[in-house]
Amino acid sequence: MTRTSDDASWLQALLDRRRPDPGPVTGRWALGIGDAVAEHSLTPGRLRWLARKLNHFGGVAIGEDALEFDGDSVEWADVEEIRTHSLVGYLFTGGLDKQVDKLPLPWFPFRRKVIGAVSRAALTLLLAAAKQQLDGGALEIRIPAEVRYDGLLRTRELAPGVLAAVILADPAVRQCLEATAQAHGVAVCPADDDVLDDADDRVEQIKSALHAISVRIQSLHDR
Protein backbone atom coordinates (compact mmCIF):
# COMPACT_ATOMS: atom_id res chain seq x y z
CA MET A 1 0.00 0.00 0.00
CA THR A 2 1.40 3.45 -0.89
CA ARG A 3 1.85 6.22 1.61
CA THR A 4 -1.03 8.15 0.01
CA SER A 5 -3.46 5.21 0.25
CA ASP A 6 -2.29 4.61 3.82
CA ASP A 7 -3.18 8.21 4.65
CA ALA A 8 -6.59 7.94 2.98
CA SER A 9 -7.37 4.66 4.79
CA TRP A 10 -6.40 6.22 8.12
CA LEU A 11 -8.63 9.27 7.60
CA GLN A 12 -11.54 7.14 6.36
CA ALA A 13 -11.21 4.93 9.45
CA LEU A 14 -11.32 8.04 11.66
CA LEU A 15 -14.51 9.21 9.92
CA ASP A 16 -16.06 5.77 10.27
CA ARG A 17 -15.40 5.73 14.03
CA ARG A 18 -16.60 9.25 14.71
CA ARG A 19 -19.87 9.51 12.77
CA PRO A 20 -22.69 11.40 14.55
CA ASP A 21 -25.93 9.72 15.56
CA PRO A 22 -28.92 10.03 13.19
CA GLY A 23 -31.26 13.00 13.51
CA PRO A 24 -30.67 16.47 14.93
CA VAL A 25 -27.57 16.75 17.07
CA THR A 26 -27.86 16.50 20.84
CA GLY A 27 -25.28 18.64 22.57
CA ARG A 28 -22.37 19.06 20.18
CA TRP A 29 -20.65 16.84 17.60
CA ALA A 30 -17.28 17.80 16.14
CA LEU A 31 -14.45 16.38 14.09
CA GLY A 32 -11.43 18.44 13.18
CA ILE A 33 -7.79 18.81 12.29
CA GLY A 34 -6.78 18.20 15.90
CA ASP A 35 -8.45 14.78 15.90
CA ALA A 36 -6.75 13.95 12.60
CA VAL A 37 -3.32 15.02 13.84
CA ALA A 38 -3.78 13.21 17.16
CA GLU A 39 -4.79 9.96 15.45
CA HIS A 40 -1.88 9.92 12.97
CA SER A 41 1.03 7.57 13.63
CA LEU A 42 3.53 10.41 13.14
CA THR A 43 2.25 12.17 16.25
CA PRO A 44 3.94 10.97 19.48
CA GLY A 45 1.47 9.57 22.00
CA ARG A 46 2.49 12.06 24.66
CA LEU A 47 1.49 14.96 22.38
CA ARG A 48 -1.91 13.68 21.27
CA TRP A 49 -3.84 15.46 24.02
CA LEU A 50 -2.21 18.69 22.88
CA ALA A 51 -2.89 17.99 19.19
CA ARG A 52 -6.63 17.71 19.85
CA LYS A 53 -6.60 21.36 20.93
CA LEU A 54 -5.97 22.23 17.27
CA ASN A 55 -9.56 21.30 16.36
CA HIS A 56 -10.71 24.91 16.31
CA PHE A 57 -8.33 25.62 13.40
CA GLY A 58 -10.20 23.37 10.97
CA GLY A 59 -13.05 20.90 10.73
CA VAL A 60 -16.79 20.74 11.34
CA ALA A 61 -18.76 21.22 14.54
CA ILE A 62 -22.54 20.84 14.72
CA GLY A 63 -24.12 22.08 17.93
CA GLU A 64 -27.59 22.70 19.26
CA ASP A 65 -26.92 26.44 19.16
CA ALA A 66 -24.34 26.95 16.42
CA LEU A 67 -22.62 25.55 13.32
CA GLU A 68 -18.87 25.78 12.78
CA PHE A 69 -16.62 25.34 9.74
CA ASP A 70 -12.86 25.68 10.13
CA GLY A 71 -13.01 27.67 13.36
CA ASP A 72 -15.66 30.12 12.15
CA SER A 73 -18.92 29.79 14.02
CA VAL A 74 -22.45 31.07 13.34
CA GLU A 75 -25.47 30.70 15.58
CA TRP A 76 -28.40 28.84 14.09
CA ALA A 77 -30.63 31.80 14.93
CA ASP A 78 -28.62 33.91 12.44
CA VAL A 79 -28.54 31.35 9.59
CA GLU A 80 -30.84 32.29 6.72
CA GLU A 81 -30.35 29.21 4.54
CA ILE A 82 -27.85 26.53 3.60
CA ARG A 83 -27.10 25.87 -0.06
CA THR A 84 -25.69 22.59 -1.23
CA HIS A 85 -23.18 22.11 -4.04
CA SER A 86 -22.26 19.00 -5.97
CA LEU A 87 -18.97 17.67 -4.62
CA VAL A 88 -17.59 17.53 -8.16
CA GLY A 89 -18.70 21.10 -8.76
CA TYR A 90 -17.14 22.27 -5.51
CA LEU A 91 -13.85 20.64 -6.45
CA PHE A 92 -14.10 22.20 -9.88
CA THR A 93 -13.90 25.68 -8.37
CA GLY A 94 -10.23 24.90 -7.70
CA GLY A 95 -10.38 26.46 -4.26
CA LEU A 96 -9.88 23.37 -2.15
CA ASP A 97 -6.55 22.14 -3.46
CA LYS A 98 -5.04 25.60 -2.98
CA GLN A 99 -5.78 25.50 0.75
CA VAL A 100 -3.66 22.51 1.69
CA ASP A 101 -0.53 24.58 2.43
CA LYS A 102 -2.48 27.30 4.19
CA LEU A 103 -4.02 25.47 7.13
CA PRO A 104 -3.65 28.11 9.88
CA LEU A 105 -1.94 25.88 12.39
CA PRO A 106 0.74 26.90 14.87
CA TRP A 107 4.07 25.12 14.90
CA PHE A 108 4.27 21.73 16.60
CA PRO A 109 6.64 18.74 16.26
CA PHE A 110 6.33 16.98 12.87
CA ARG A 111 3.95 19.75 11.70
CA ARG A 112 4.99 19.65 8.03
CA LYS A 113 4.81 15.87 7.75
CA VAL A 114 1.50 15.57 9.56
CA ILE A 115 -0.19 18.42 7.66
CA GLY A 116 1.07 16.88 4.42
CA ALA A 117 -0.46 13.55 5.43
CA VAL A 118 -3.79 15.14 6.38
CA SER A 119 -3.89 17.10 3.12
CA ARG A 120 -3.06 14.04 1.01
CA ALA A 121 -5.70 12.00 2.79
CA ALA A 122 -8.44 14.62 2.44
CA LEU A 123 -7.75 15.32 -1.23
CA THR A 124 -7.49 11.59 -2.01
CA LEU A 125 -10.87 10.81 -0.45
CA LEU A 126 -12.54 13.78 -2.15
CA LEU A 127 -10.99 12.87 -5.48
CA ALA A 128 -12.11 9.23 -5.24
CA ALA A 129 -15.68 10.24 -4.40
CA ALA A 130 -15.76 12.81 -7.20
CA LYS A 131 -14.40 10.37 -9.78
CA GLN A 132 -16.92 7.72 -8.77
CA GLN A 133 -19.74 10.23 -9.10
CA LEU A 134 -18.45 11.57 -12.43
CA ASP A 135 -18.17 8.04 -13.85
CA GLY A 136 -21.75 7.29 -12.85
CA GLY A 137 -20.75 4.79 -10.18
CA ALA A 138 -22.41 6.67 -7.35
CA LEU A 139 -25.35 8.93 -6.65
CA GLU A 140 -24.56 12.62 -6.81
CA ILE A 141 -22.87 13.74 -3.61
CA ARG A 142 -23.97 17.18 -2.50
CA ILE A 143 -22.32 18.92 0.42
CA PRO A 144 -23.71 21.85 2.44
CA ALA A 145 -21.03 24.22 1.19
CA GLU A 146 -22.68 27.63 1.48
CA VAL A 147 -24.10 28.73 4.83
CA ARG A 148 -25.75 32.12 4.39
CA TYR A 149 -26.24 34.09 7.57
CA ASP A 150 -27.14 37.55 8.77
CA GLY A 151 -24.06 39.75 9.25
CA LEU A 152 -24.02 43.18 10.85
CA LEU A 153 -24.47 45.02 7.54
CA ARG A 154 -25.14 42.32 4.94
CA THR A 155 -25.68 38.61 4.36
CA ARG A 156 -22.44 36.70 4.81
CA GLU A 157 -21.36 33.19 3.86
CA LEU A 158 -19.59 30.39 5.67
CA ALA A 159 -17.88 27.80 3.43
CA PRO A 160 -15.86 24.66 4.21
CA GLY A 161 -12.17 24.17 3.47
CA VAL A 162 -10.50 20.97 2.36
CA LEU A 163 -10.79 18.93 5.57
CA ALA A 164 -14.27 20.22 6.38
CA ALA A 165 -15.39 19.28 2.86
CA VAL A 166 -14.28 15.67 3.23
CA ILE A 167 -16.07 15.48 6.59
CA LEU A 168 -19.24 16.92 5.04
CA ALA A 169 -19.04 14.39 2.20
CA ASP A 170 -19.80 11.66 4.74
CA PRO A 171 -23.54 10.80 4.52
CA ALA A 172 -24.02 10.62 8.29
CA VAL A 173 -22.50 14.05 8.84
CA ARG A 174 -24.60 15.59 6.06
CA GLN A 175 -27.76 14.01 7.46
CA CYS A 176 -27.00 15.27 10.97
CA LEU A 177 -26.27 18.80 9.77
CA GLU A 178 -29.39 18.94 7.59
CA ALA A 179 -31.63 17.48 10.32
CA THR A 180 -30.26 20.00 12.83
CA ALA A 181 -30.79 22.85 10.35
CA GLN A 182 -34.39 21.76 9.74
CA ALA A 183 -34.99 21.54 13.49
CA HIS A 184 -34.05 25.22 13.65
CA GLY A 185 -36.27 26.12 10.71
CA VAL A 186 -33.33 26.64 8.34
CA ALA A 187 -33.95 25.65 4.72
CA VAL A 188 -31.40 23.43 2.95
CA CYS A 189 -31.58 23.74 -0.83
CA PRO A 190 -29.40 23.30 -3.95
CA ALA A 191 -27.38 26.33 -5.03
CA ASP A 192 -28.96 28.10 -8.00
CA ASP A 193 -25.69 28.49 -9.88
CA ASP A 194 -24.24 25.02 -9.33
CA VAL A 195 -21.35 24.50 -11.70
CA LEU A 196 -22.68 21.10 -12.74
CA ASP A 197 -25.93 22.47 -14.14
CA ASP A 198 -24.24 22.31 -17.55
CA ALA A 199 -22.02 19.35 -16.73
CA ASP A 200 -22.57 17.68 -20.10
CA ASP A 201 -20.77 20.58 -21.75
CA ARG A 202 -17.98 20.68 -19.19
CA VAL A 203 -16.99 17.07 -18.56
CA GLU A 204 -13.54 17.49 -20.04
CA GLN A 205 -12.95 20.64 -18.03
CA ILE A 206 -14.03 18.86 -14.87
CA LYS A 207 -11.81 15.86 -15.62
CA SER A 208 -8.94 18.28 -16.17
CA ALA A 209 -9.61 19.85 -12.78
CA LEU A 210 -9.65 16.42 -11.12
CA HIS A 211 -6.37 15.57 -12.86
CA ALA A 212 -4.86 18.77 -11.45
CA ILE A 213 -5.87 17.65 -7.96
CA SER A 214 -4.23 14.26 -8.60
CA VAL A 215 -1.02 16.08 -9.51
CA ARG A 216 -1.37 18.14 -6.32
CA ILE A 217 -1.63 14.97 -4.24
CA GLN A 218 1.49 13.57 -5.91
CA SER A 219 3.42 16.75 -5.15
CA LEU A 220 2.52 16.39 -1.47
CA HIS A 221 3.61 12.74 -1.61
CA ASP A 222 6.99 13.62 -3.10
CA ARG A 223 7.98 16.08 -0.39
C-alpha positions as a printed Julia matrix, in Angstrom:
223×3 Matrix{Float64}:
   0.0    0.0     0.0
   1.4    3.45   -0.89
   1.85   6.22    1.61
  -1.03   8.15    0.01
  -3.46   5.21    0.25
  -2.29   4.61    3.82
  -3.18   8.21    4.65
  -6.59   7.94    2.98
  -7.37   4.66    4.79
  -6.4    6.22    8.12
  -8.63   9.27    7.6
 -11.54   7.14    6.36
 -11.21   4.93    9.45
 -11.32   8.04   11.66
 -14.51   9.21    9.92
 -16.06   5.77   10.27
 -15.4    5.73   14.03
 -16.6    9.25   14.71
 -19.87   9.51   12.77
 -22.69  11.4    14.55
 -25.93   9.72   15.56
 -28.92  10.03   13.19
 -31.26  13.0    13.51
 -30.67  16.47   14.93
 -27.57  16.75   17.07
 -27.86  16.5    20.84
 -25.28  18.64   22.57
 -22.37  19.06   20.18
 -20.65  16.84   17.6
 -17.28  17.8    16.14
 -14.45  16.38   14.09
 -11.43  18.44   13.18
  -7.79  18.81   12.29
  -6.78  18.2    15.9
  -8.45  14.78   15.9
  -6.75  13.95   12.6
  -3.32  15.02   13.84
  -3.78  13.21   17.16
  -4.79   9.96   15.45
  -1.88   9.92   12.97
   1.03   7.57   13.63
   3.53  10.41   13.14
   2.25  12.17   16.25
   3.94  10.97   19.48
   1.47   9.57   22.0
   2.49  12.06   24.66
   1.49  14.96   22.38
  -1.91  13.68   21.27
  -3.84  15.46   24.02
  -2.21  18.69   22.88
  -2.89  17.99   19.19
  -6.63  17.71   19.85
  -6.6   21.36   20.93
  -5.97  22.23   17.27
  -9.56  21.3    16.36
 -10.71  24.91   16.31
  -8.33  25.62   13.4
 -10.2   23.37   10.97
 -13.05  20.9    10.73
 -16.79  20.74   11.34
 -18.76  21.22   14.54
 -22.54  20.84   14.72
 -24.12  22.08   17.93
 -27.59  22.7    19.26
 -26.92  26.44   19.16
 -24.34  26.95   16.42
 -22.62  25.55   13.32
 -18.87  25.78   12.78
 -16.62  25.34    9.74
 -12.86  25.68   10.13
 -13.01  27.67   13.36
 -15.66  30.12   12.15
 -18.92  29.79   14.02
 -22.45  31.07   13.34
 -25.47  30.7    15.58
 -28.4   28.84   14.09
 -30.63  31.8    14.93
 -28.62  33.91   12.44
 -28.54  31.35    9.59
 -30.84  32.29    6.72
 -30.35  29.21    4.54
 -27.85  26.53    3.6
 -27.1   25.87   -0.06
 -25.69  22.59   -1.23
 -23.18  22.11   -4.04
 -22.26  19.0    -5.97
 -18.97  17.67   -4.62
 -17.59  17.53   -8.16
 -18.7   21.1    -8.76
 -17.14  22.27   -5.51
 -13.85  20.64   -6.45
 -14.1   22.2    -9.88
 -13.9   25.68   -8.37
 -10.23  24.9    -7.7
 -10.38  26.46   -4.26
  -9.88  23.37   -2.15
  -6.55  22.14   -3.46
  -5.04  25.6    -2.98
  -5.78  25.5     0.75
  -3.66  22.51    1.69
  -0.53  24.58    2.43
  -2.48  27.3     4.19
  -4.02  25.47    7.13
  -3.65  28.11    9.88
  -1.94  25.88   12.39
   0.74  26.9    14.87
   4.07  25.12   14.9
   4.27  21.73   16.6
   6.64  18.74   16.26
   6.33  16.98   12.87
   3.95  19.75   11.7
   4.99  19.65    8.03
   4.81  15.87    7.75
   1.5   15.57    9.56
  -0.19  18.42    7.66
   1.07  16.88    4.42
  -0.46  13.55    5.43
  -3.79  15.14    6.38
  -3.89  17.1     3.12
  -3.06  14.04    1.01
  -5.7   12.0     2.79
  -8.44  14.62    2.44
  -7.75  15.32   -1.23
  -7.49  11.59   -2.01
 -10.87  10.81   -0.45
 -12.54  13.78   -2.15
 -10.99  12.87   -5.48
 -12.11   9.23   -5.24
 -15.68  10.24   -4.4
 -15.76  12.81   -7.2
 -14.4   10.37   -9.78
 -16.92   7.72   -8.77
 -19.74  10.23   -9.1
 -18.45  11.57  -12.43
 -18.17   8.04  -13.85
 -21.75   7.29  -12.85
 -20.75   4.79  -10.18
 -22.41   6.67   -7.35
 -25.35   8.93   -6.65
 -24.56  12.62   -6.81
 -22.87  13.74   -3.61
 -23.97  17.18   -2.5
 -22.32  18.92    0.42
 -23.71  21.85    2.44
 -21.03  24.22    1.19
 -22.68  27.63    1.48
 -24.1   28.73    4.83
 -25.75  32.12    4.39
 -26.24  34.09    7.57
 -27.14  37.55    8.77
 -24.06  39.75    9.25
 -24.02  43.18   10.85
 -24.47  45.02    7.54
 -25.14  42.32    4.94
 -25.68  38.61    4.36
 -22.44  36.7     4.81
 -21.36  33.19    3.86
 -19.59  30.39    5.67
 -17.88  27.8     3.43
 -15.86  24.66    4.21
 -12.17  24.17    3.47
 -10.5   20.97    2.36
 -10.79  18.93    5.57
 -14.27  20.22    6.38
 -15.39  19.28    2.86
 -14.28  15.67    3.23
 -16.07  15.48    6.59
 -19.24  16.92    5.04
 -19.04  14.39    2.2
 -19.8   11.66    4.74
 -23.54  10.8     4.52
 -24.02  10.62    8.29
 -22.5   14.05    8.84
 -24.6   15.59    6.06
 -27.76  14.01    7.46
 -27.0   15.27   10.97
 -26.27  18.8     9.77
 -29.39  18.94    7.59
 -31.63  17.48   10.32
 -30.26  20.0    12.83
 -30.79  22.85   10.35
 -34.39  21.76    9.74
 -34.99  21.54   13.49
 -34.05  25.22   13.65
 -36.27  26.12   10.71
 -33.33  26.64    8.34
 -33.95  25.65    4.72
 -31.4   23.43    2.95
 -31.58  23.74   -0.83
 -29.4   23.3    -3.95
 -27.38  26.33   -5.03
 -28.96  28.1    -8.0
 -25.69  28.49   -9.88
 -24.24  25.02   -9.33
 -21.35  24.5   -11.7
 -22.68  21.1   -12.74
 -25.93  22.47  -14.14
 -24.24  22.31  -17.55
 -22.02  19.35  -16.73
 -22.57  17.68  -20.1
 -20.77  20.58  -21.75
 -17.98  20.68  -19.19
 -16.99  17.07  -18.56
 -13.54  17.49  -20.04
 -12.95  20.64  -18.03
 -14.03  18.86  -14.87
 -11.81  15.86  -15.62
  -8.94  18.28  -16.17
  -9.61  19.85  -12.78
  -9.65  16.42  -11.12
  -6.37  15.57  -12.86
  -4.86  18.77  -11.45
  -5.87  17.65   -7.96
  -4.23  14.26   -8.6
  -1.02  16.08   -9.51
  -1.37  18.14   -6.32
  -1.63  14.97   -4.24
   1.49  13.57   -5.91
   3.42  16.75   -5.15
   2.52  16.39   -1.47
   3.61  12.74   -1.61
   6.99  13.62   -3.1
   7.98  16.08   -0.39
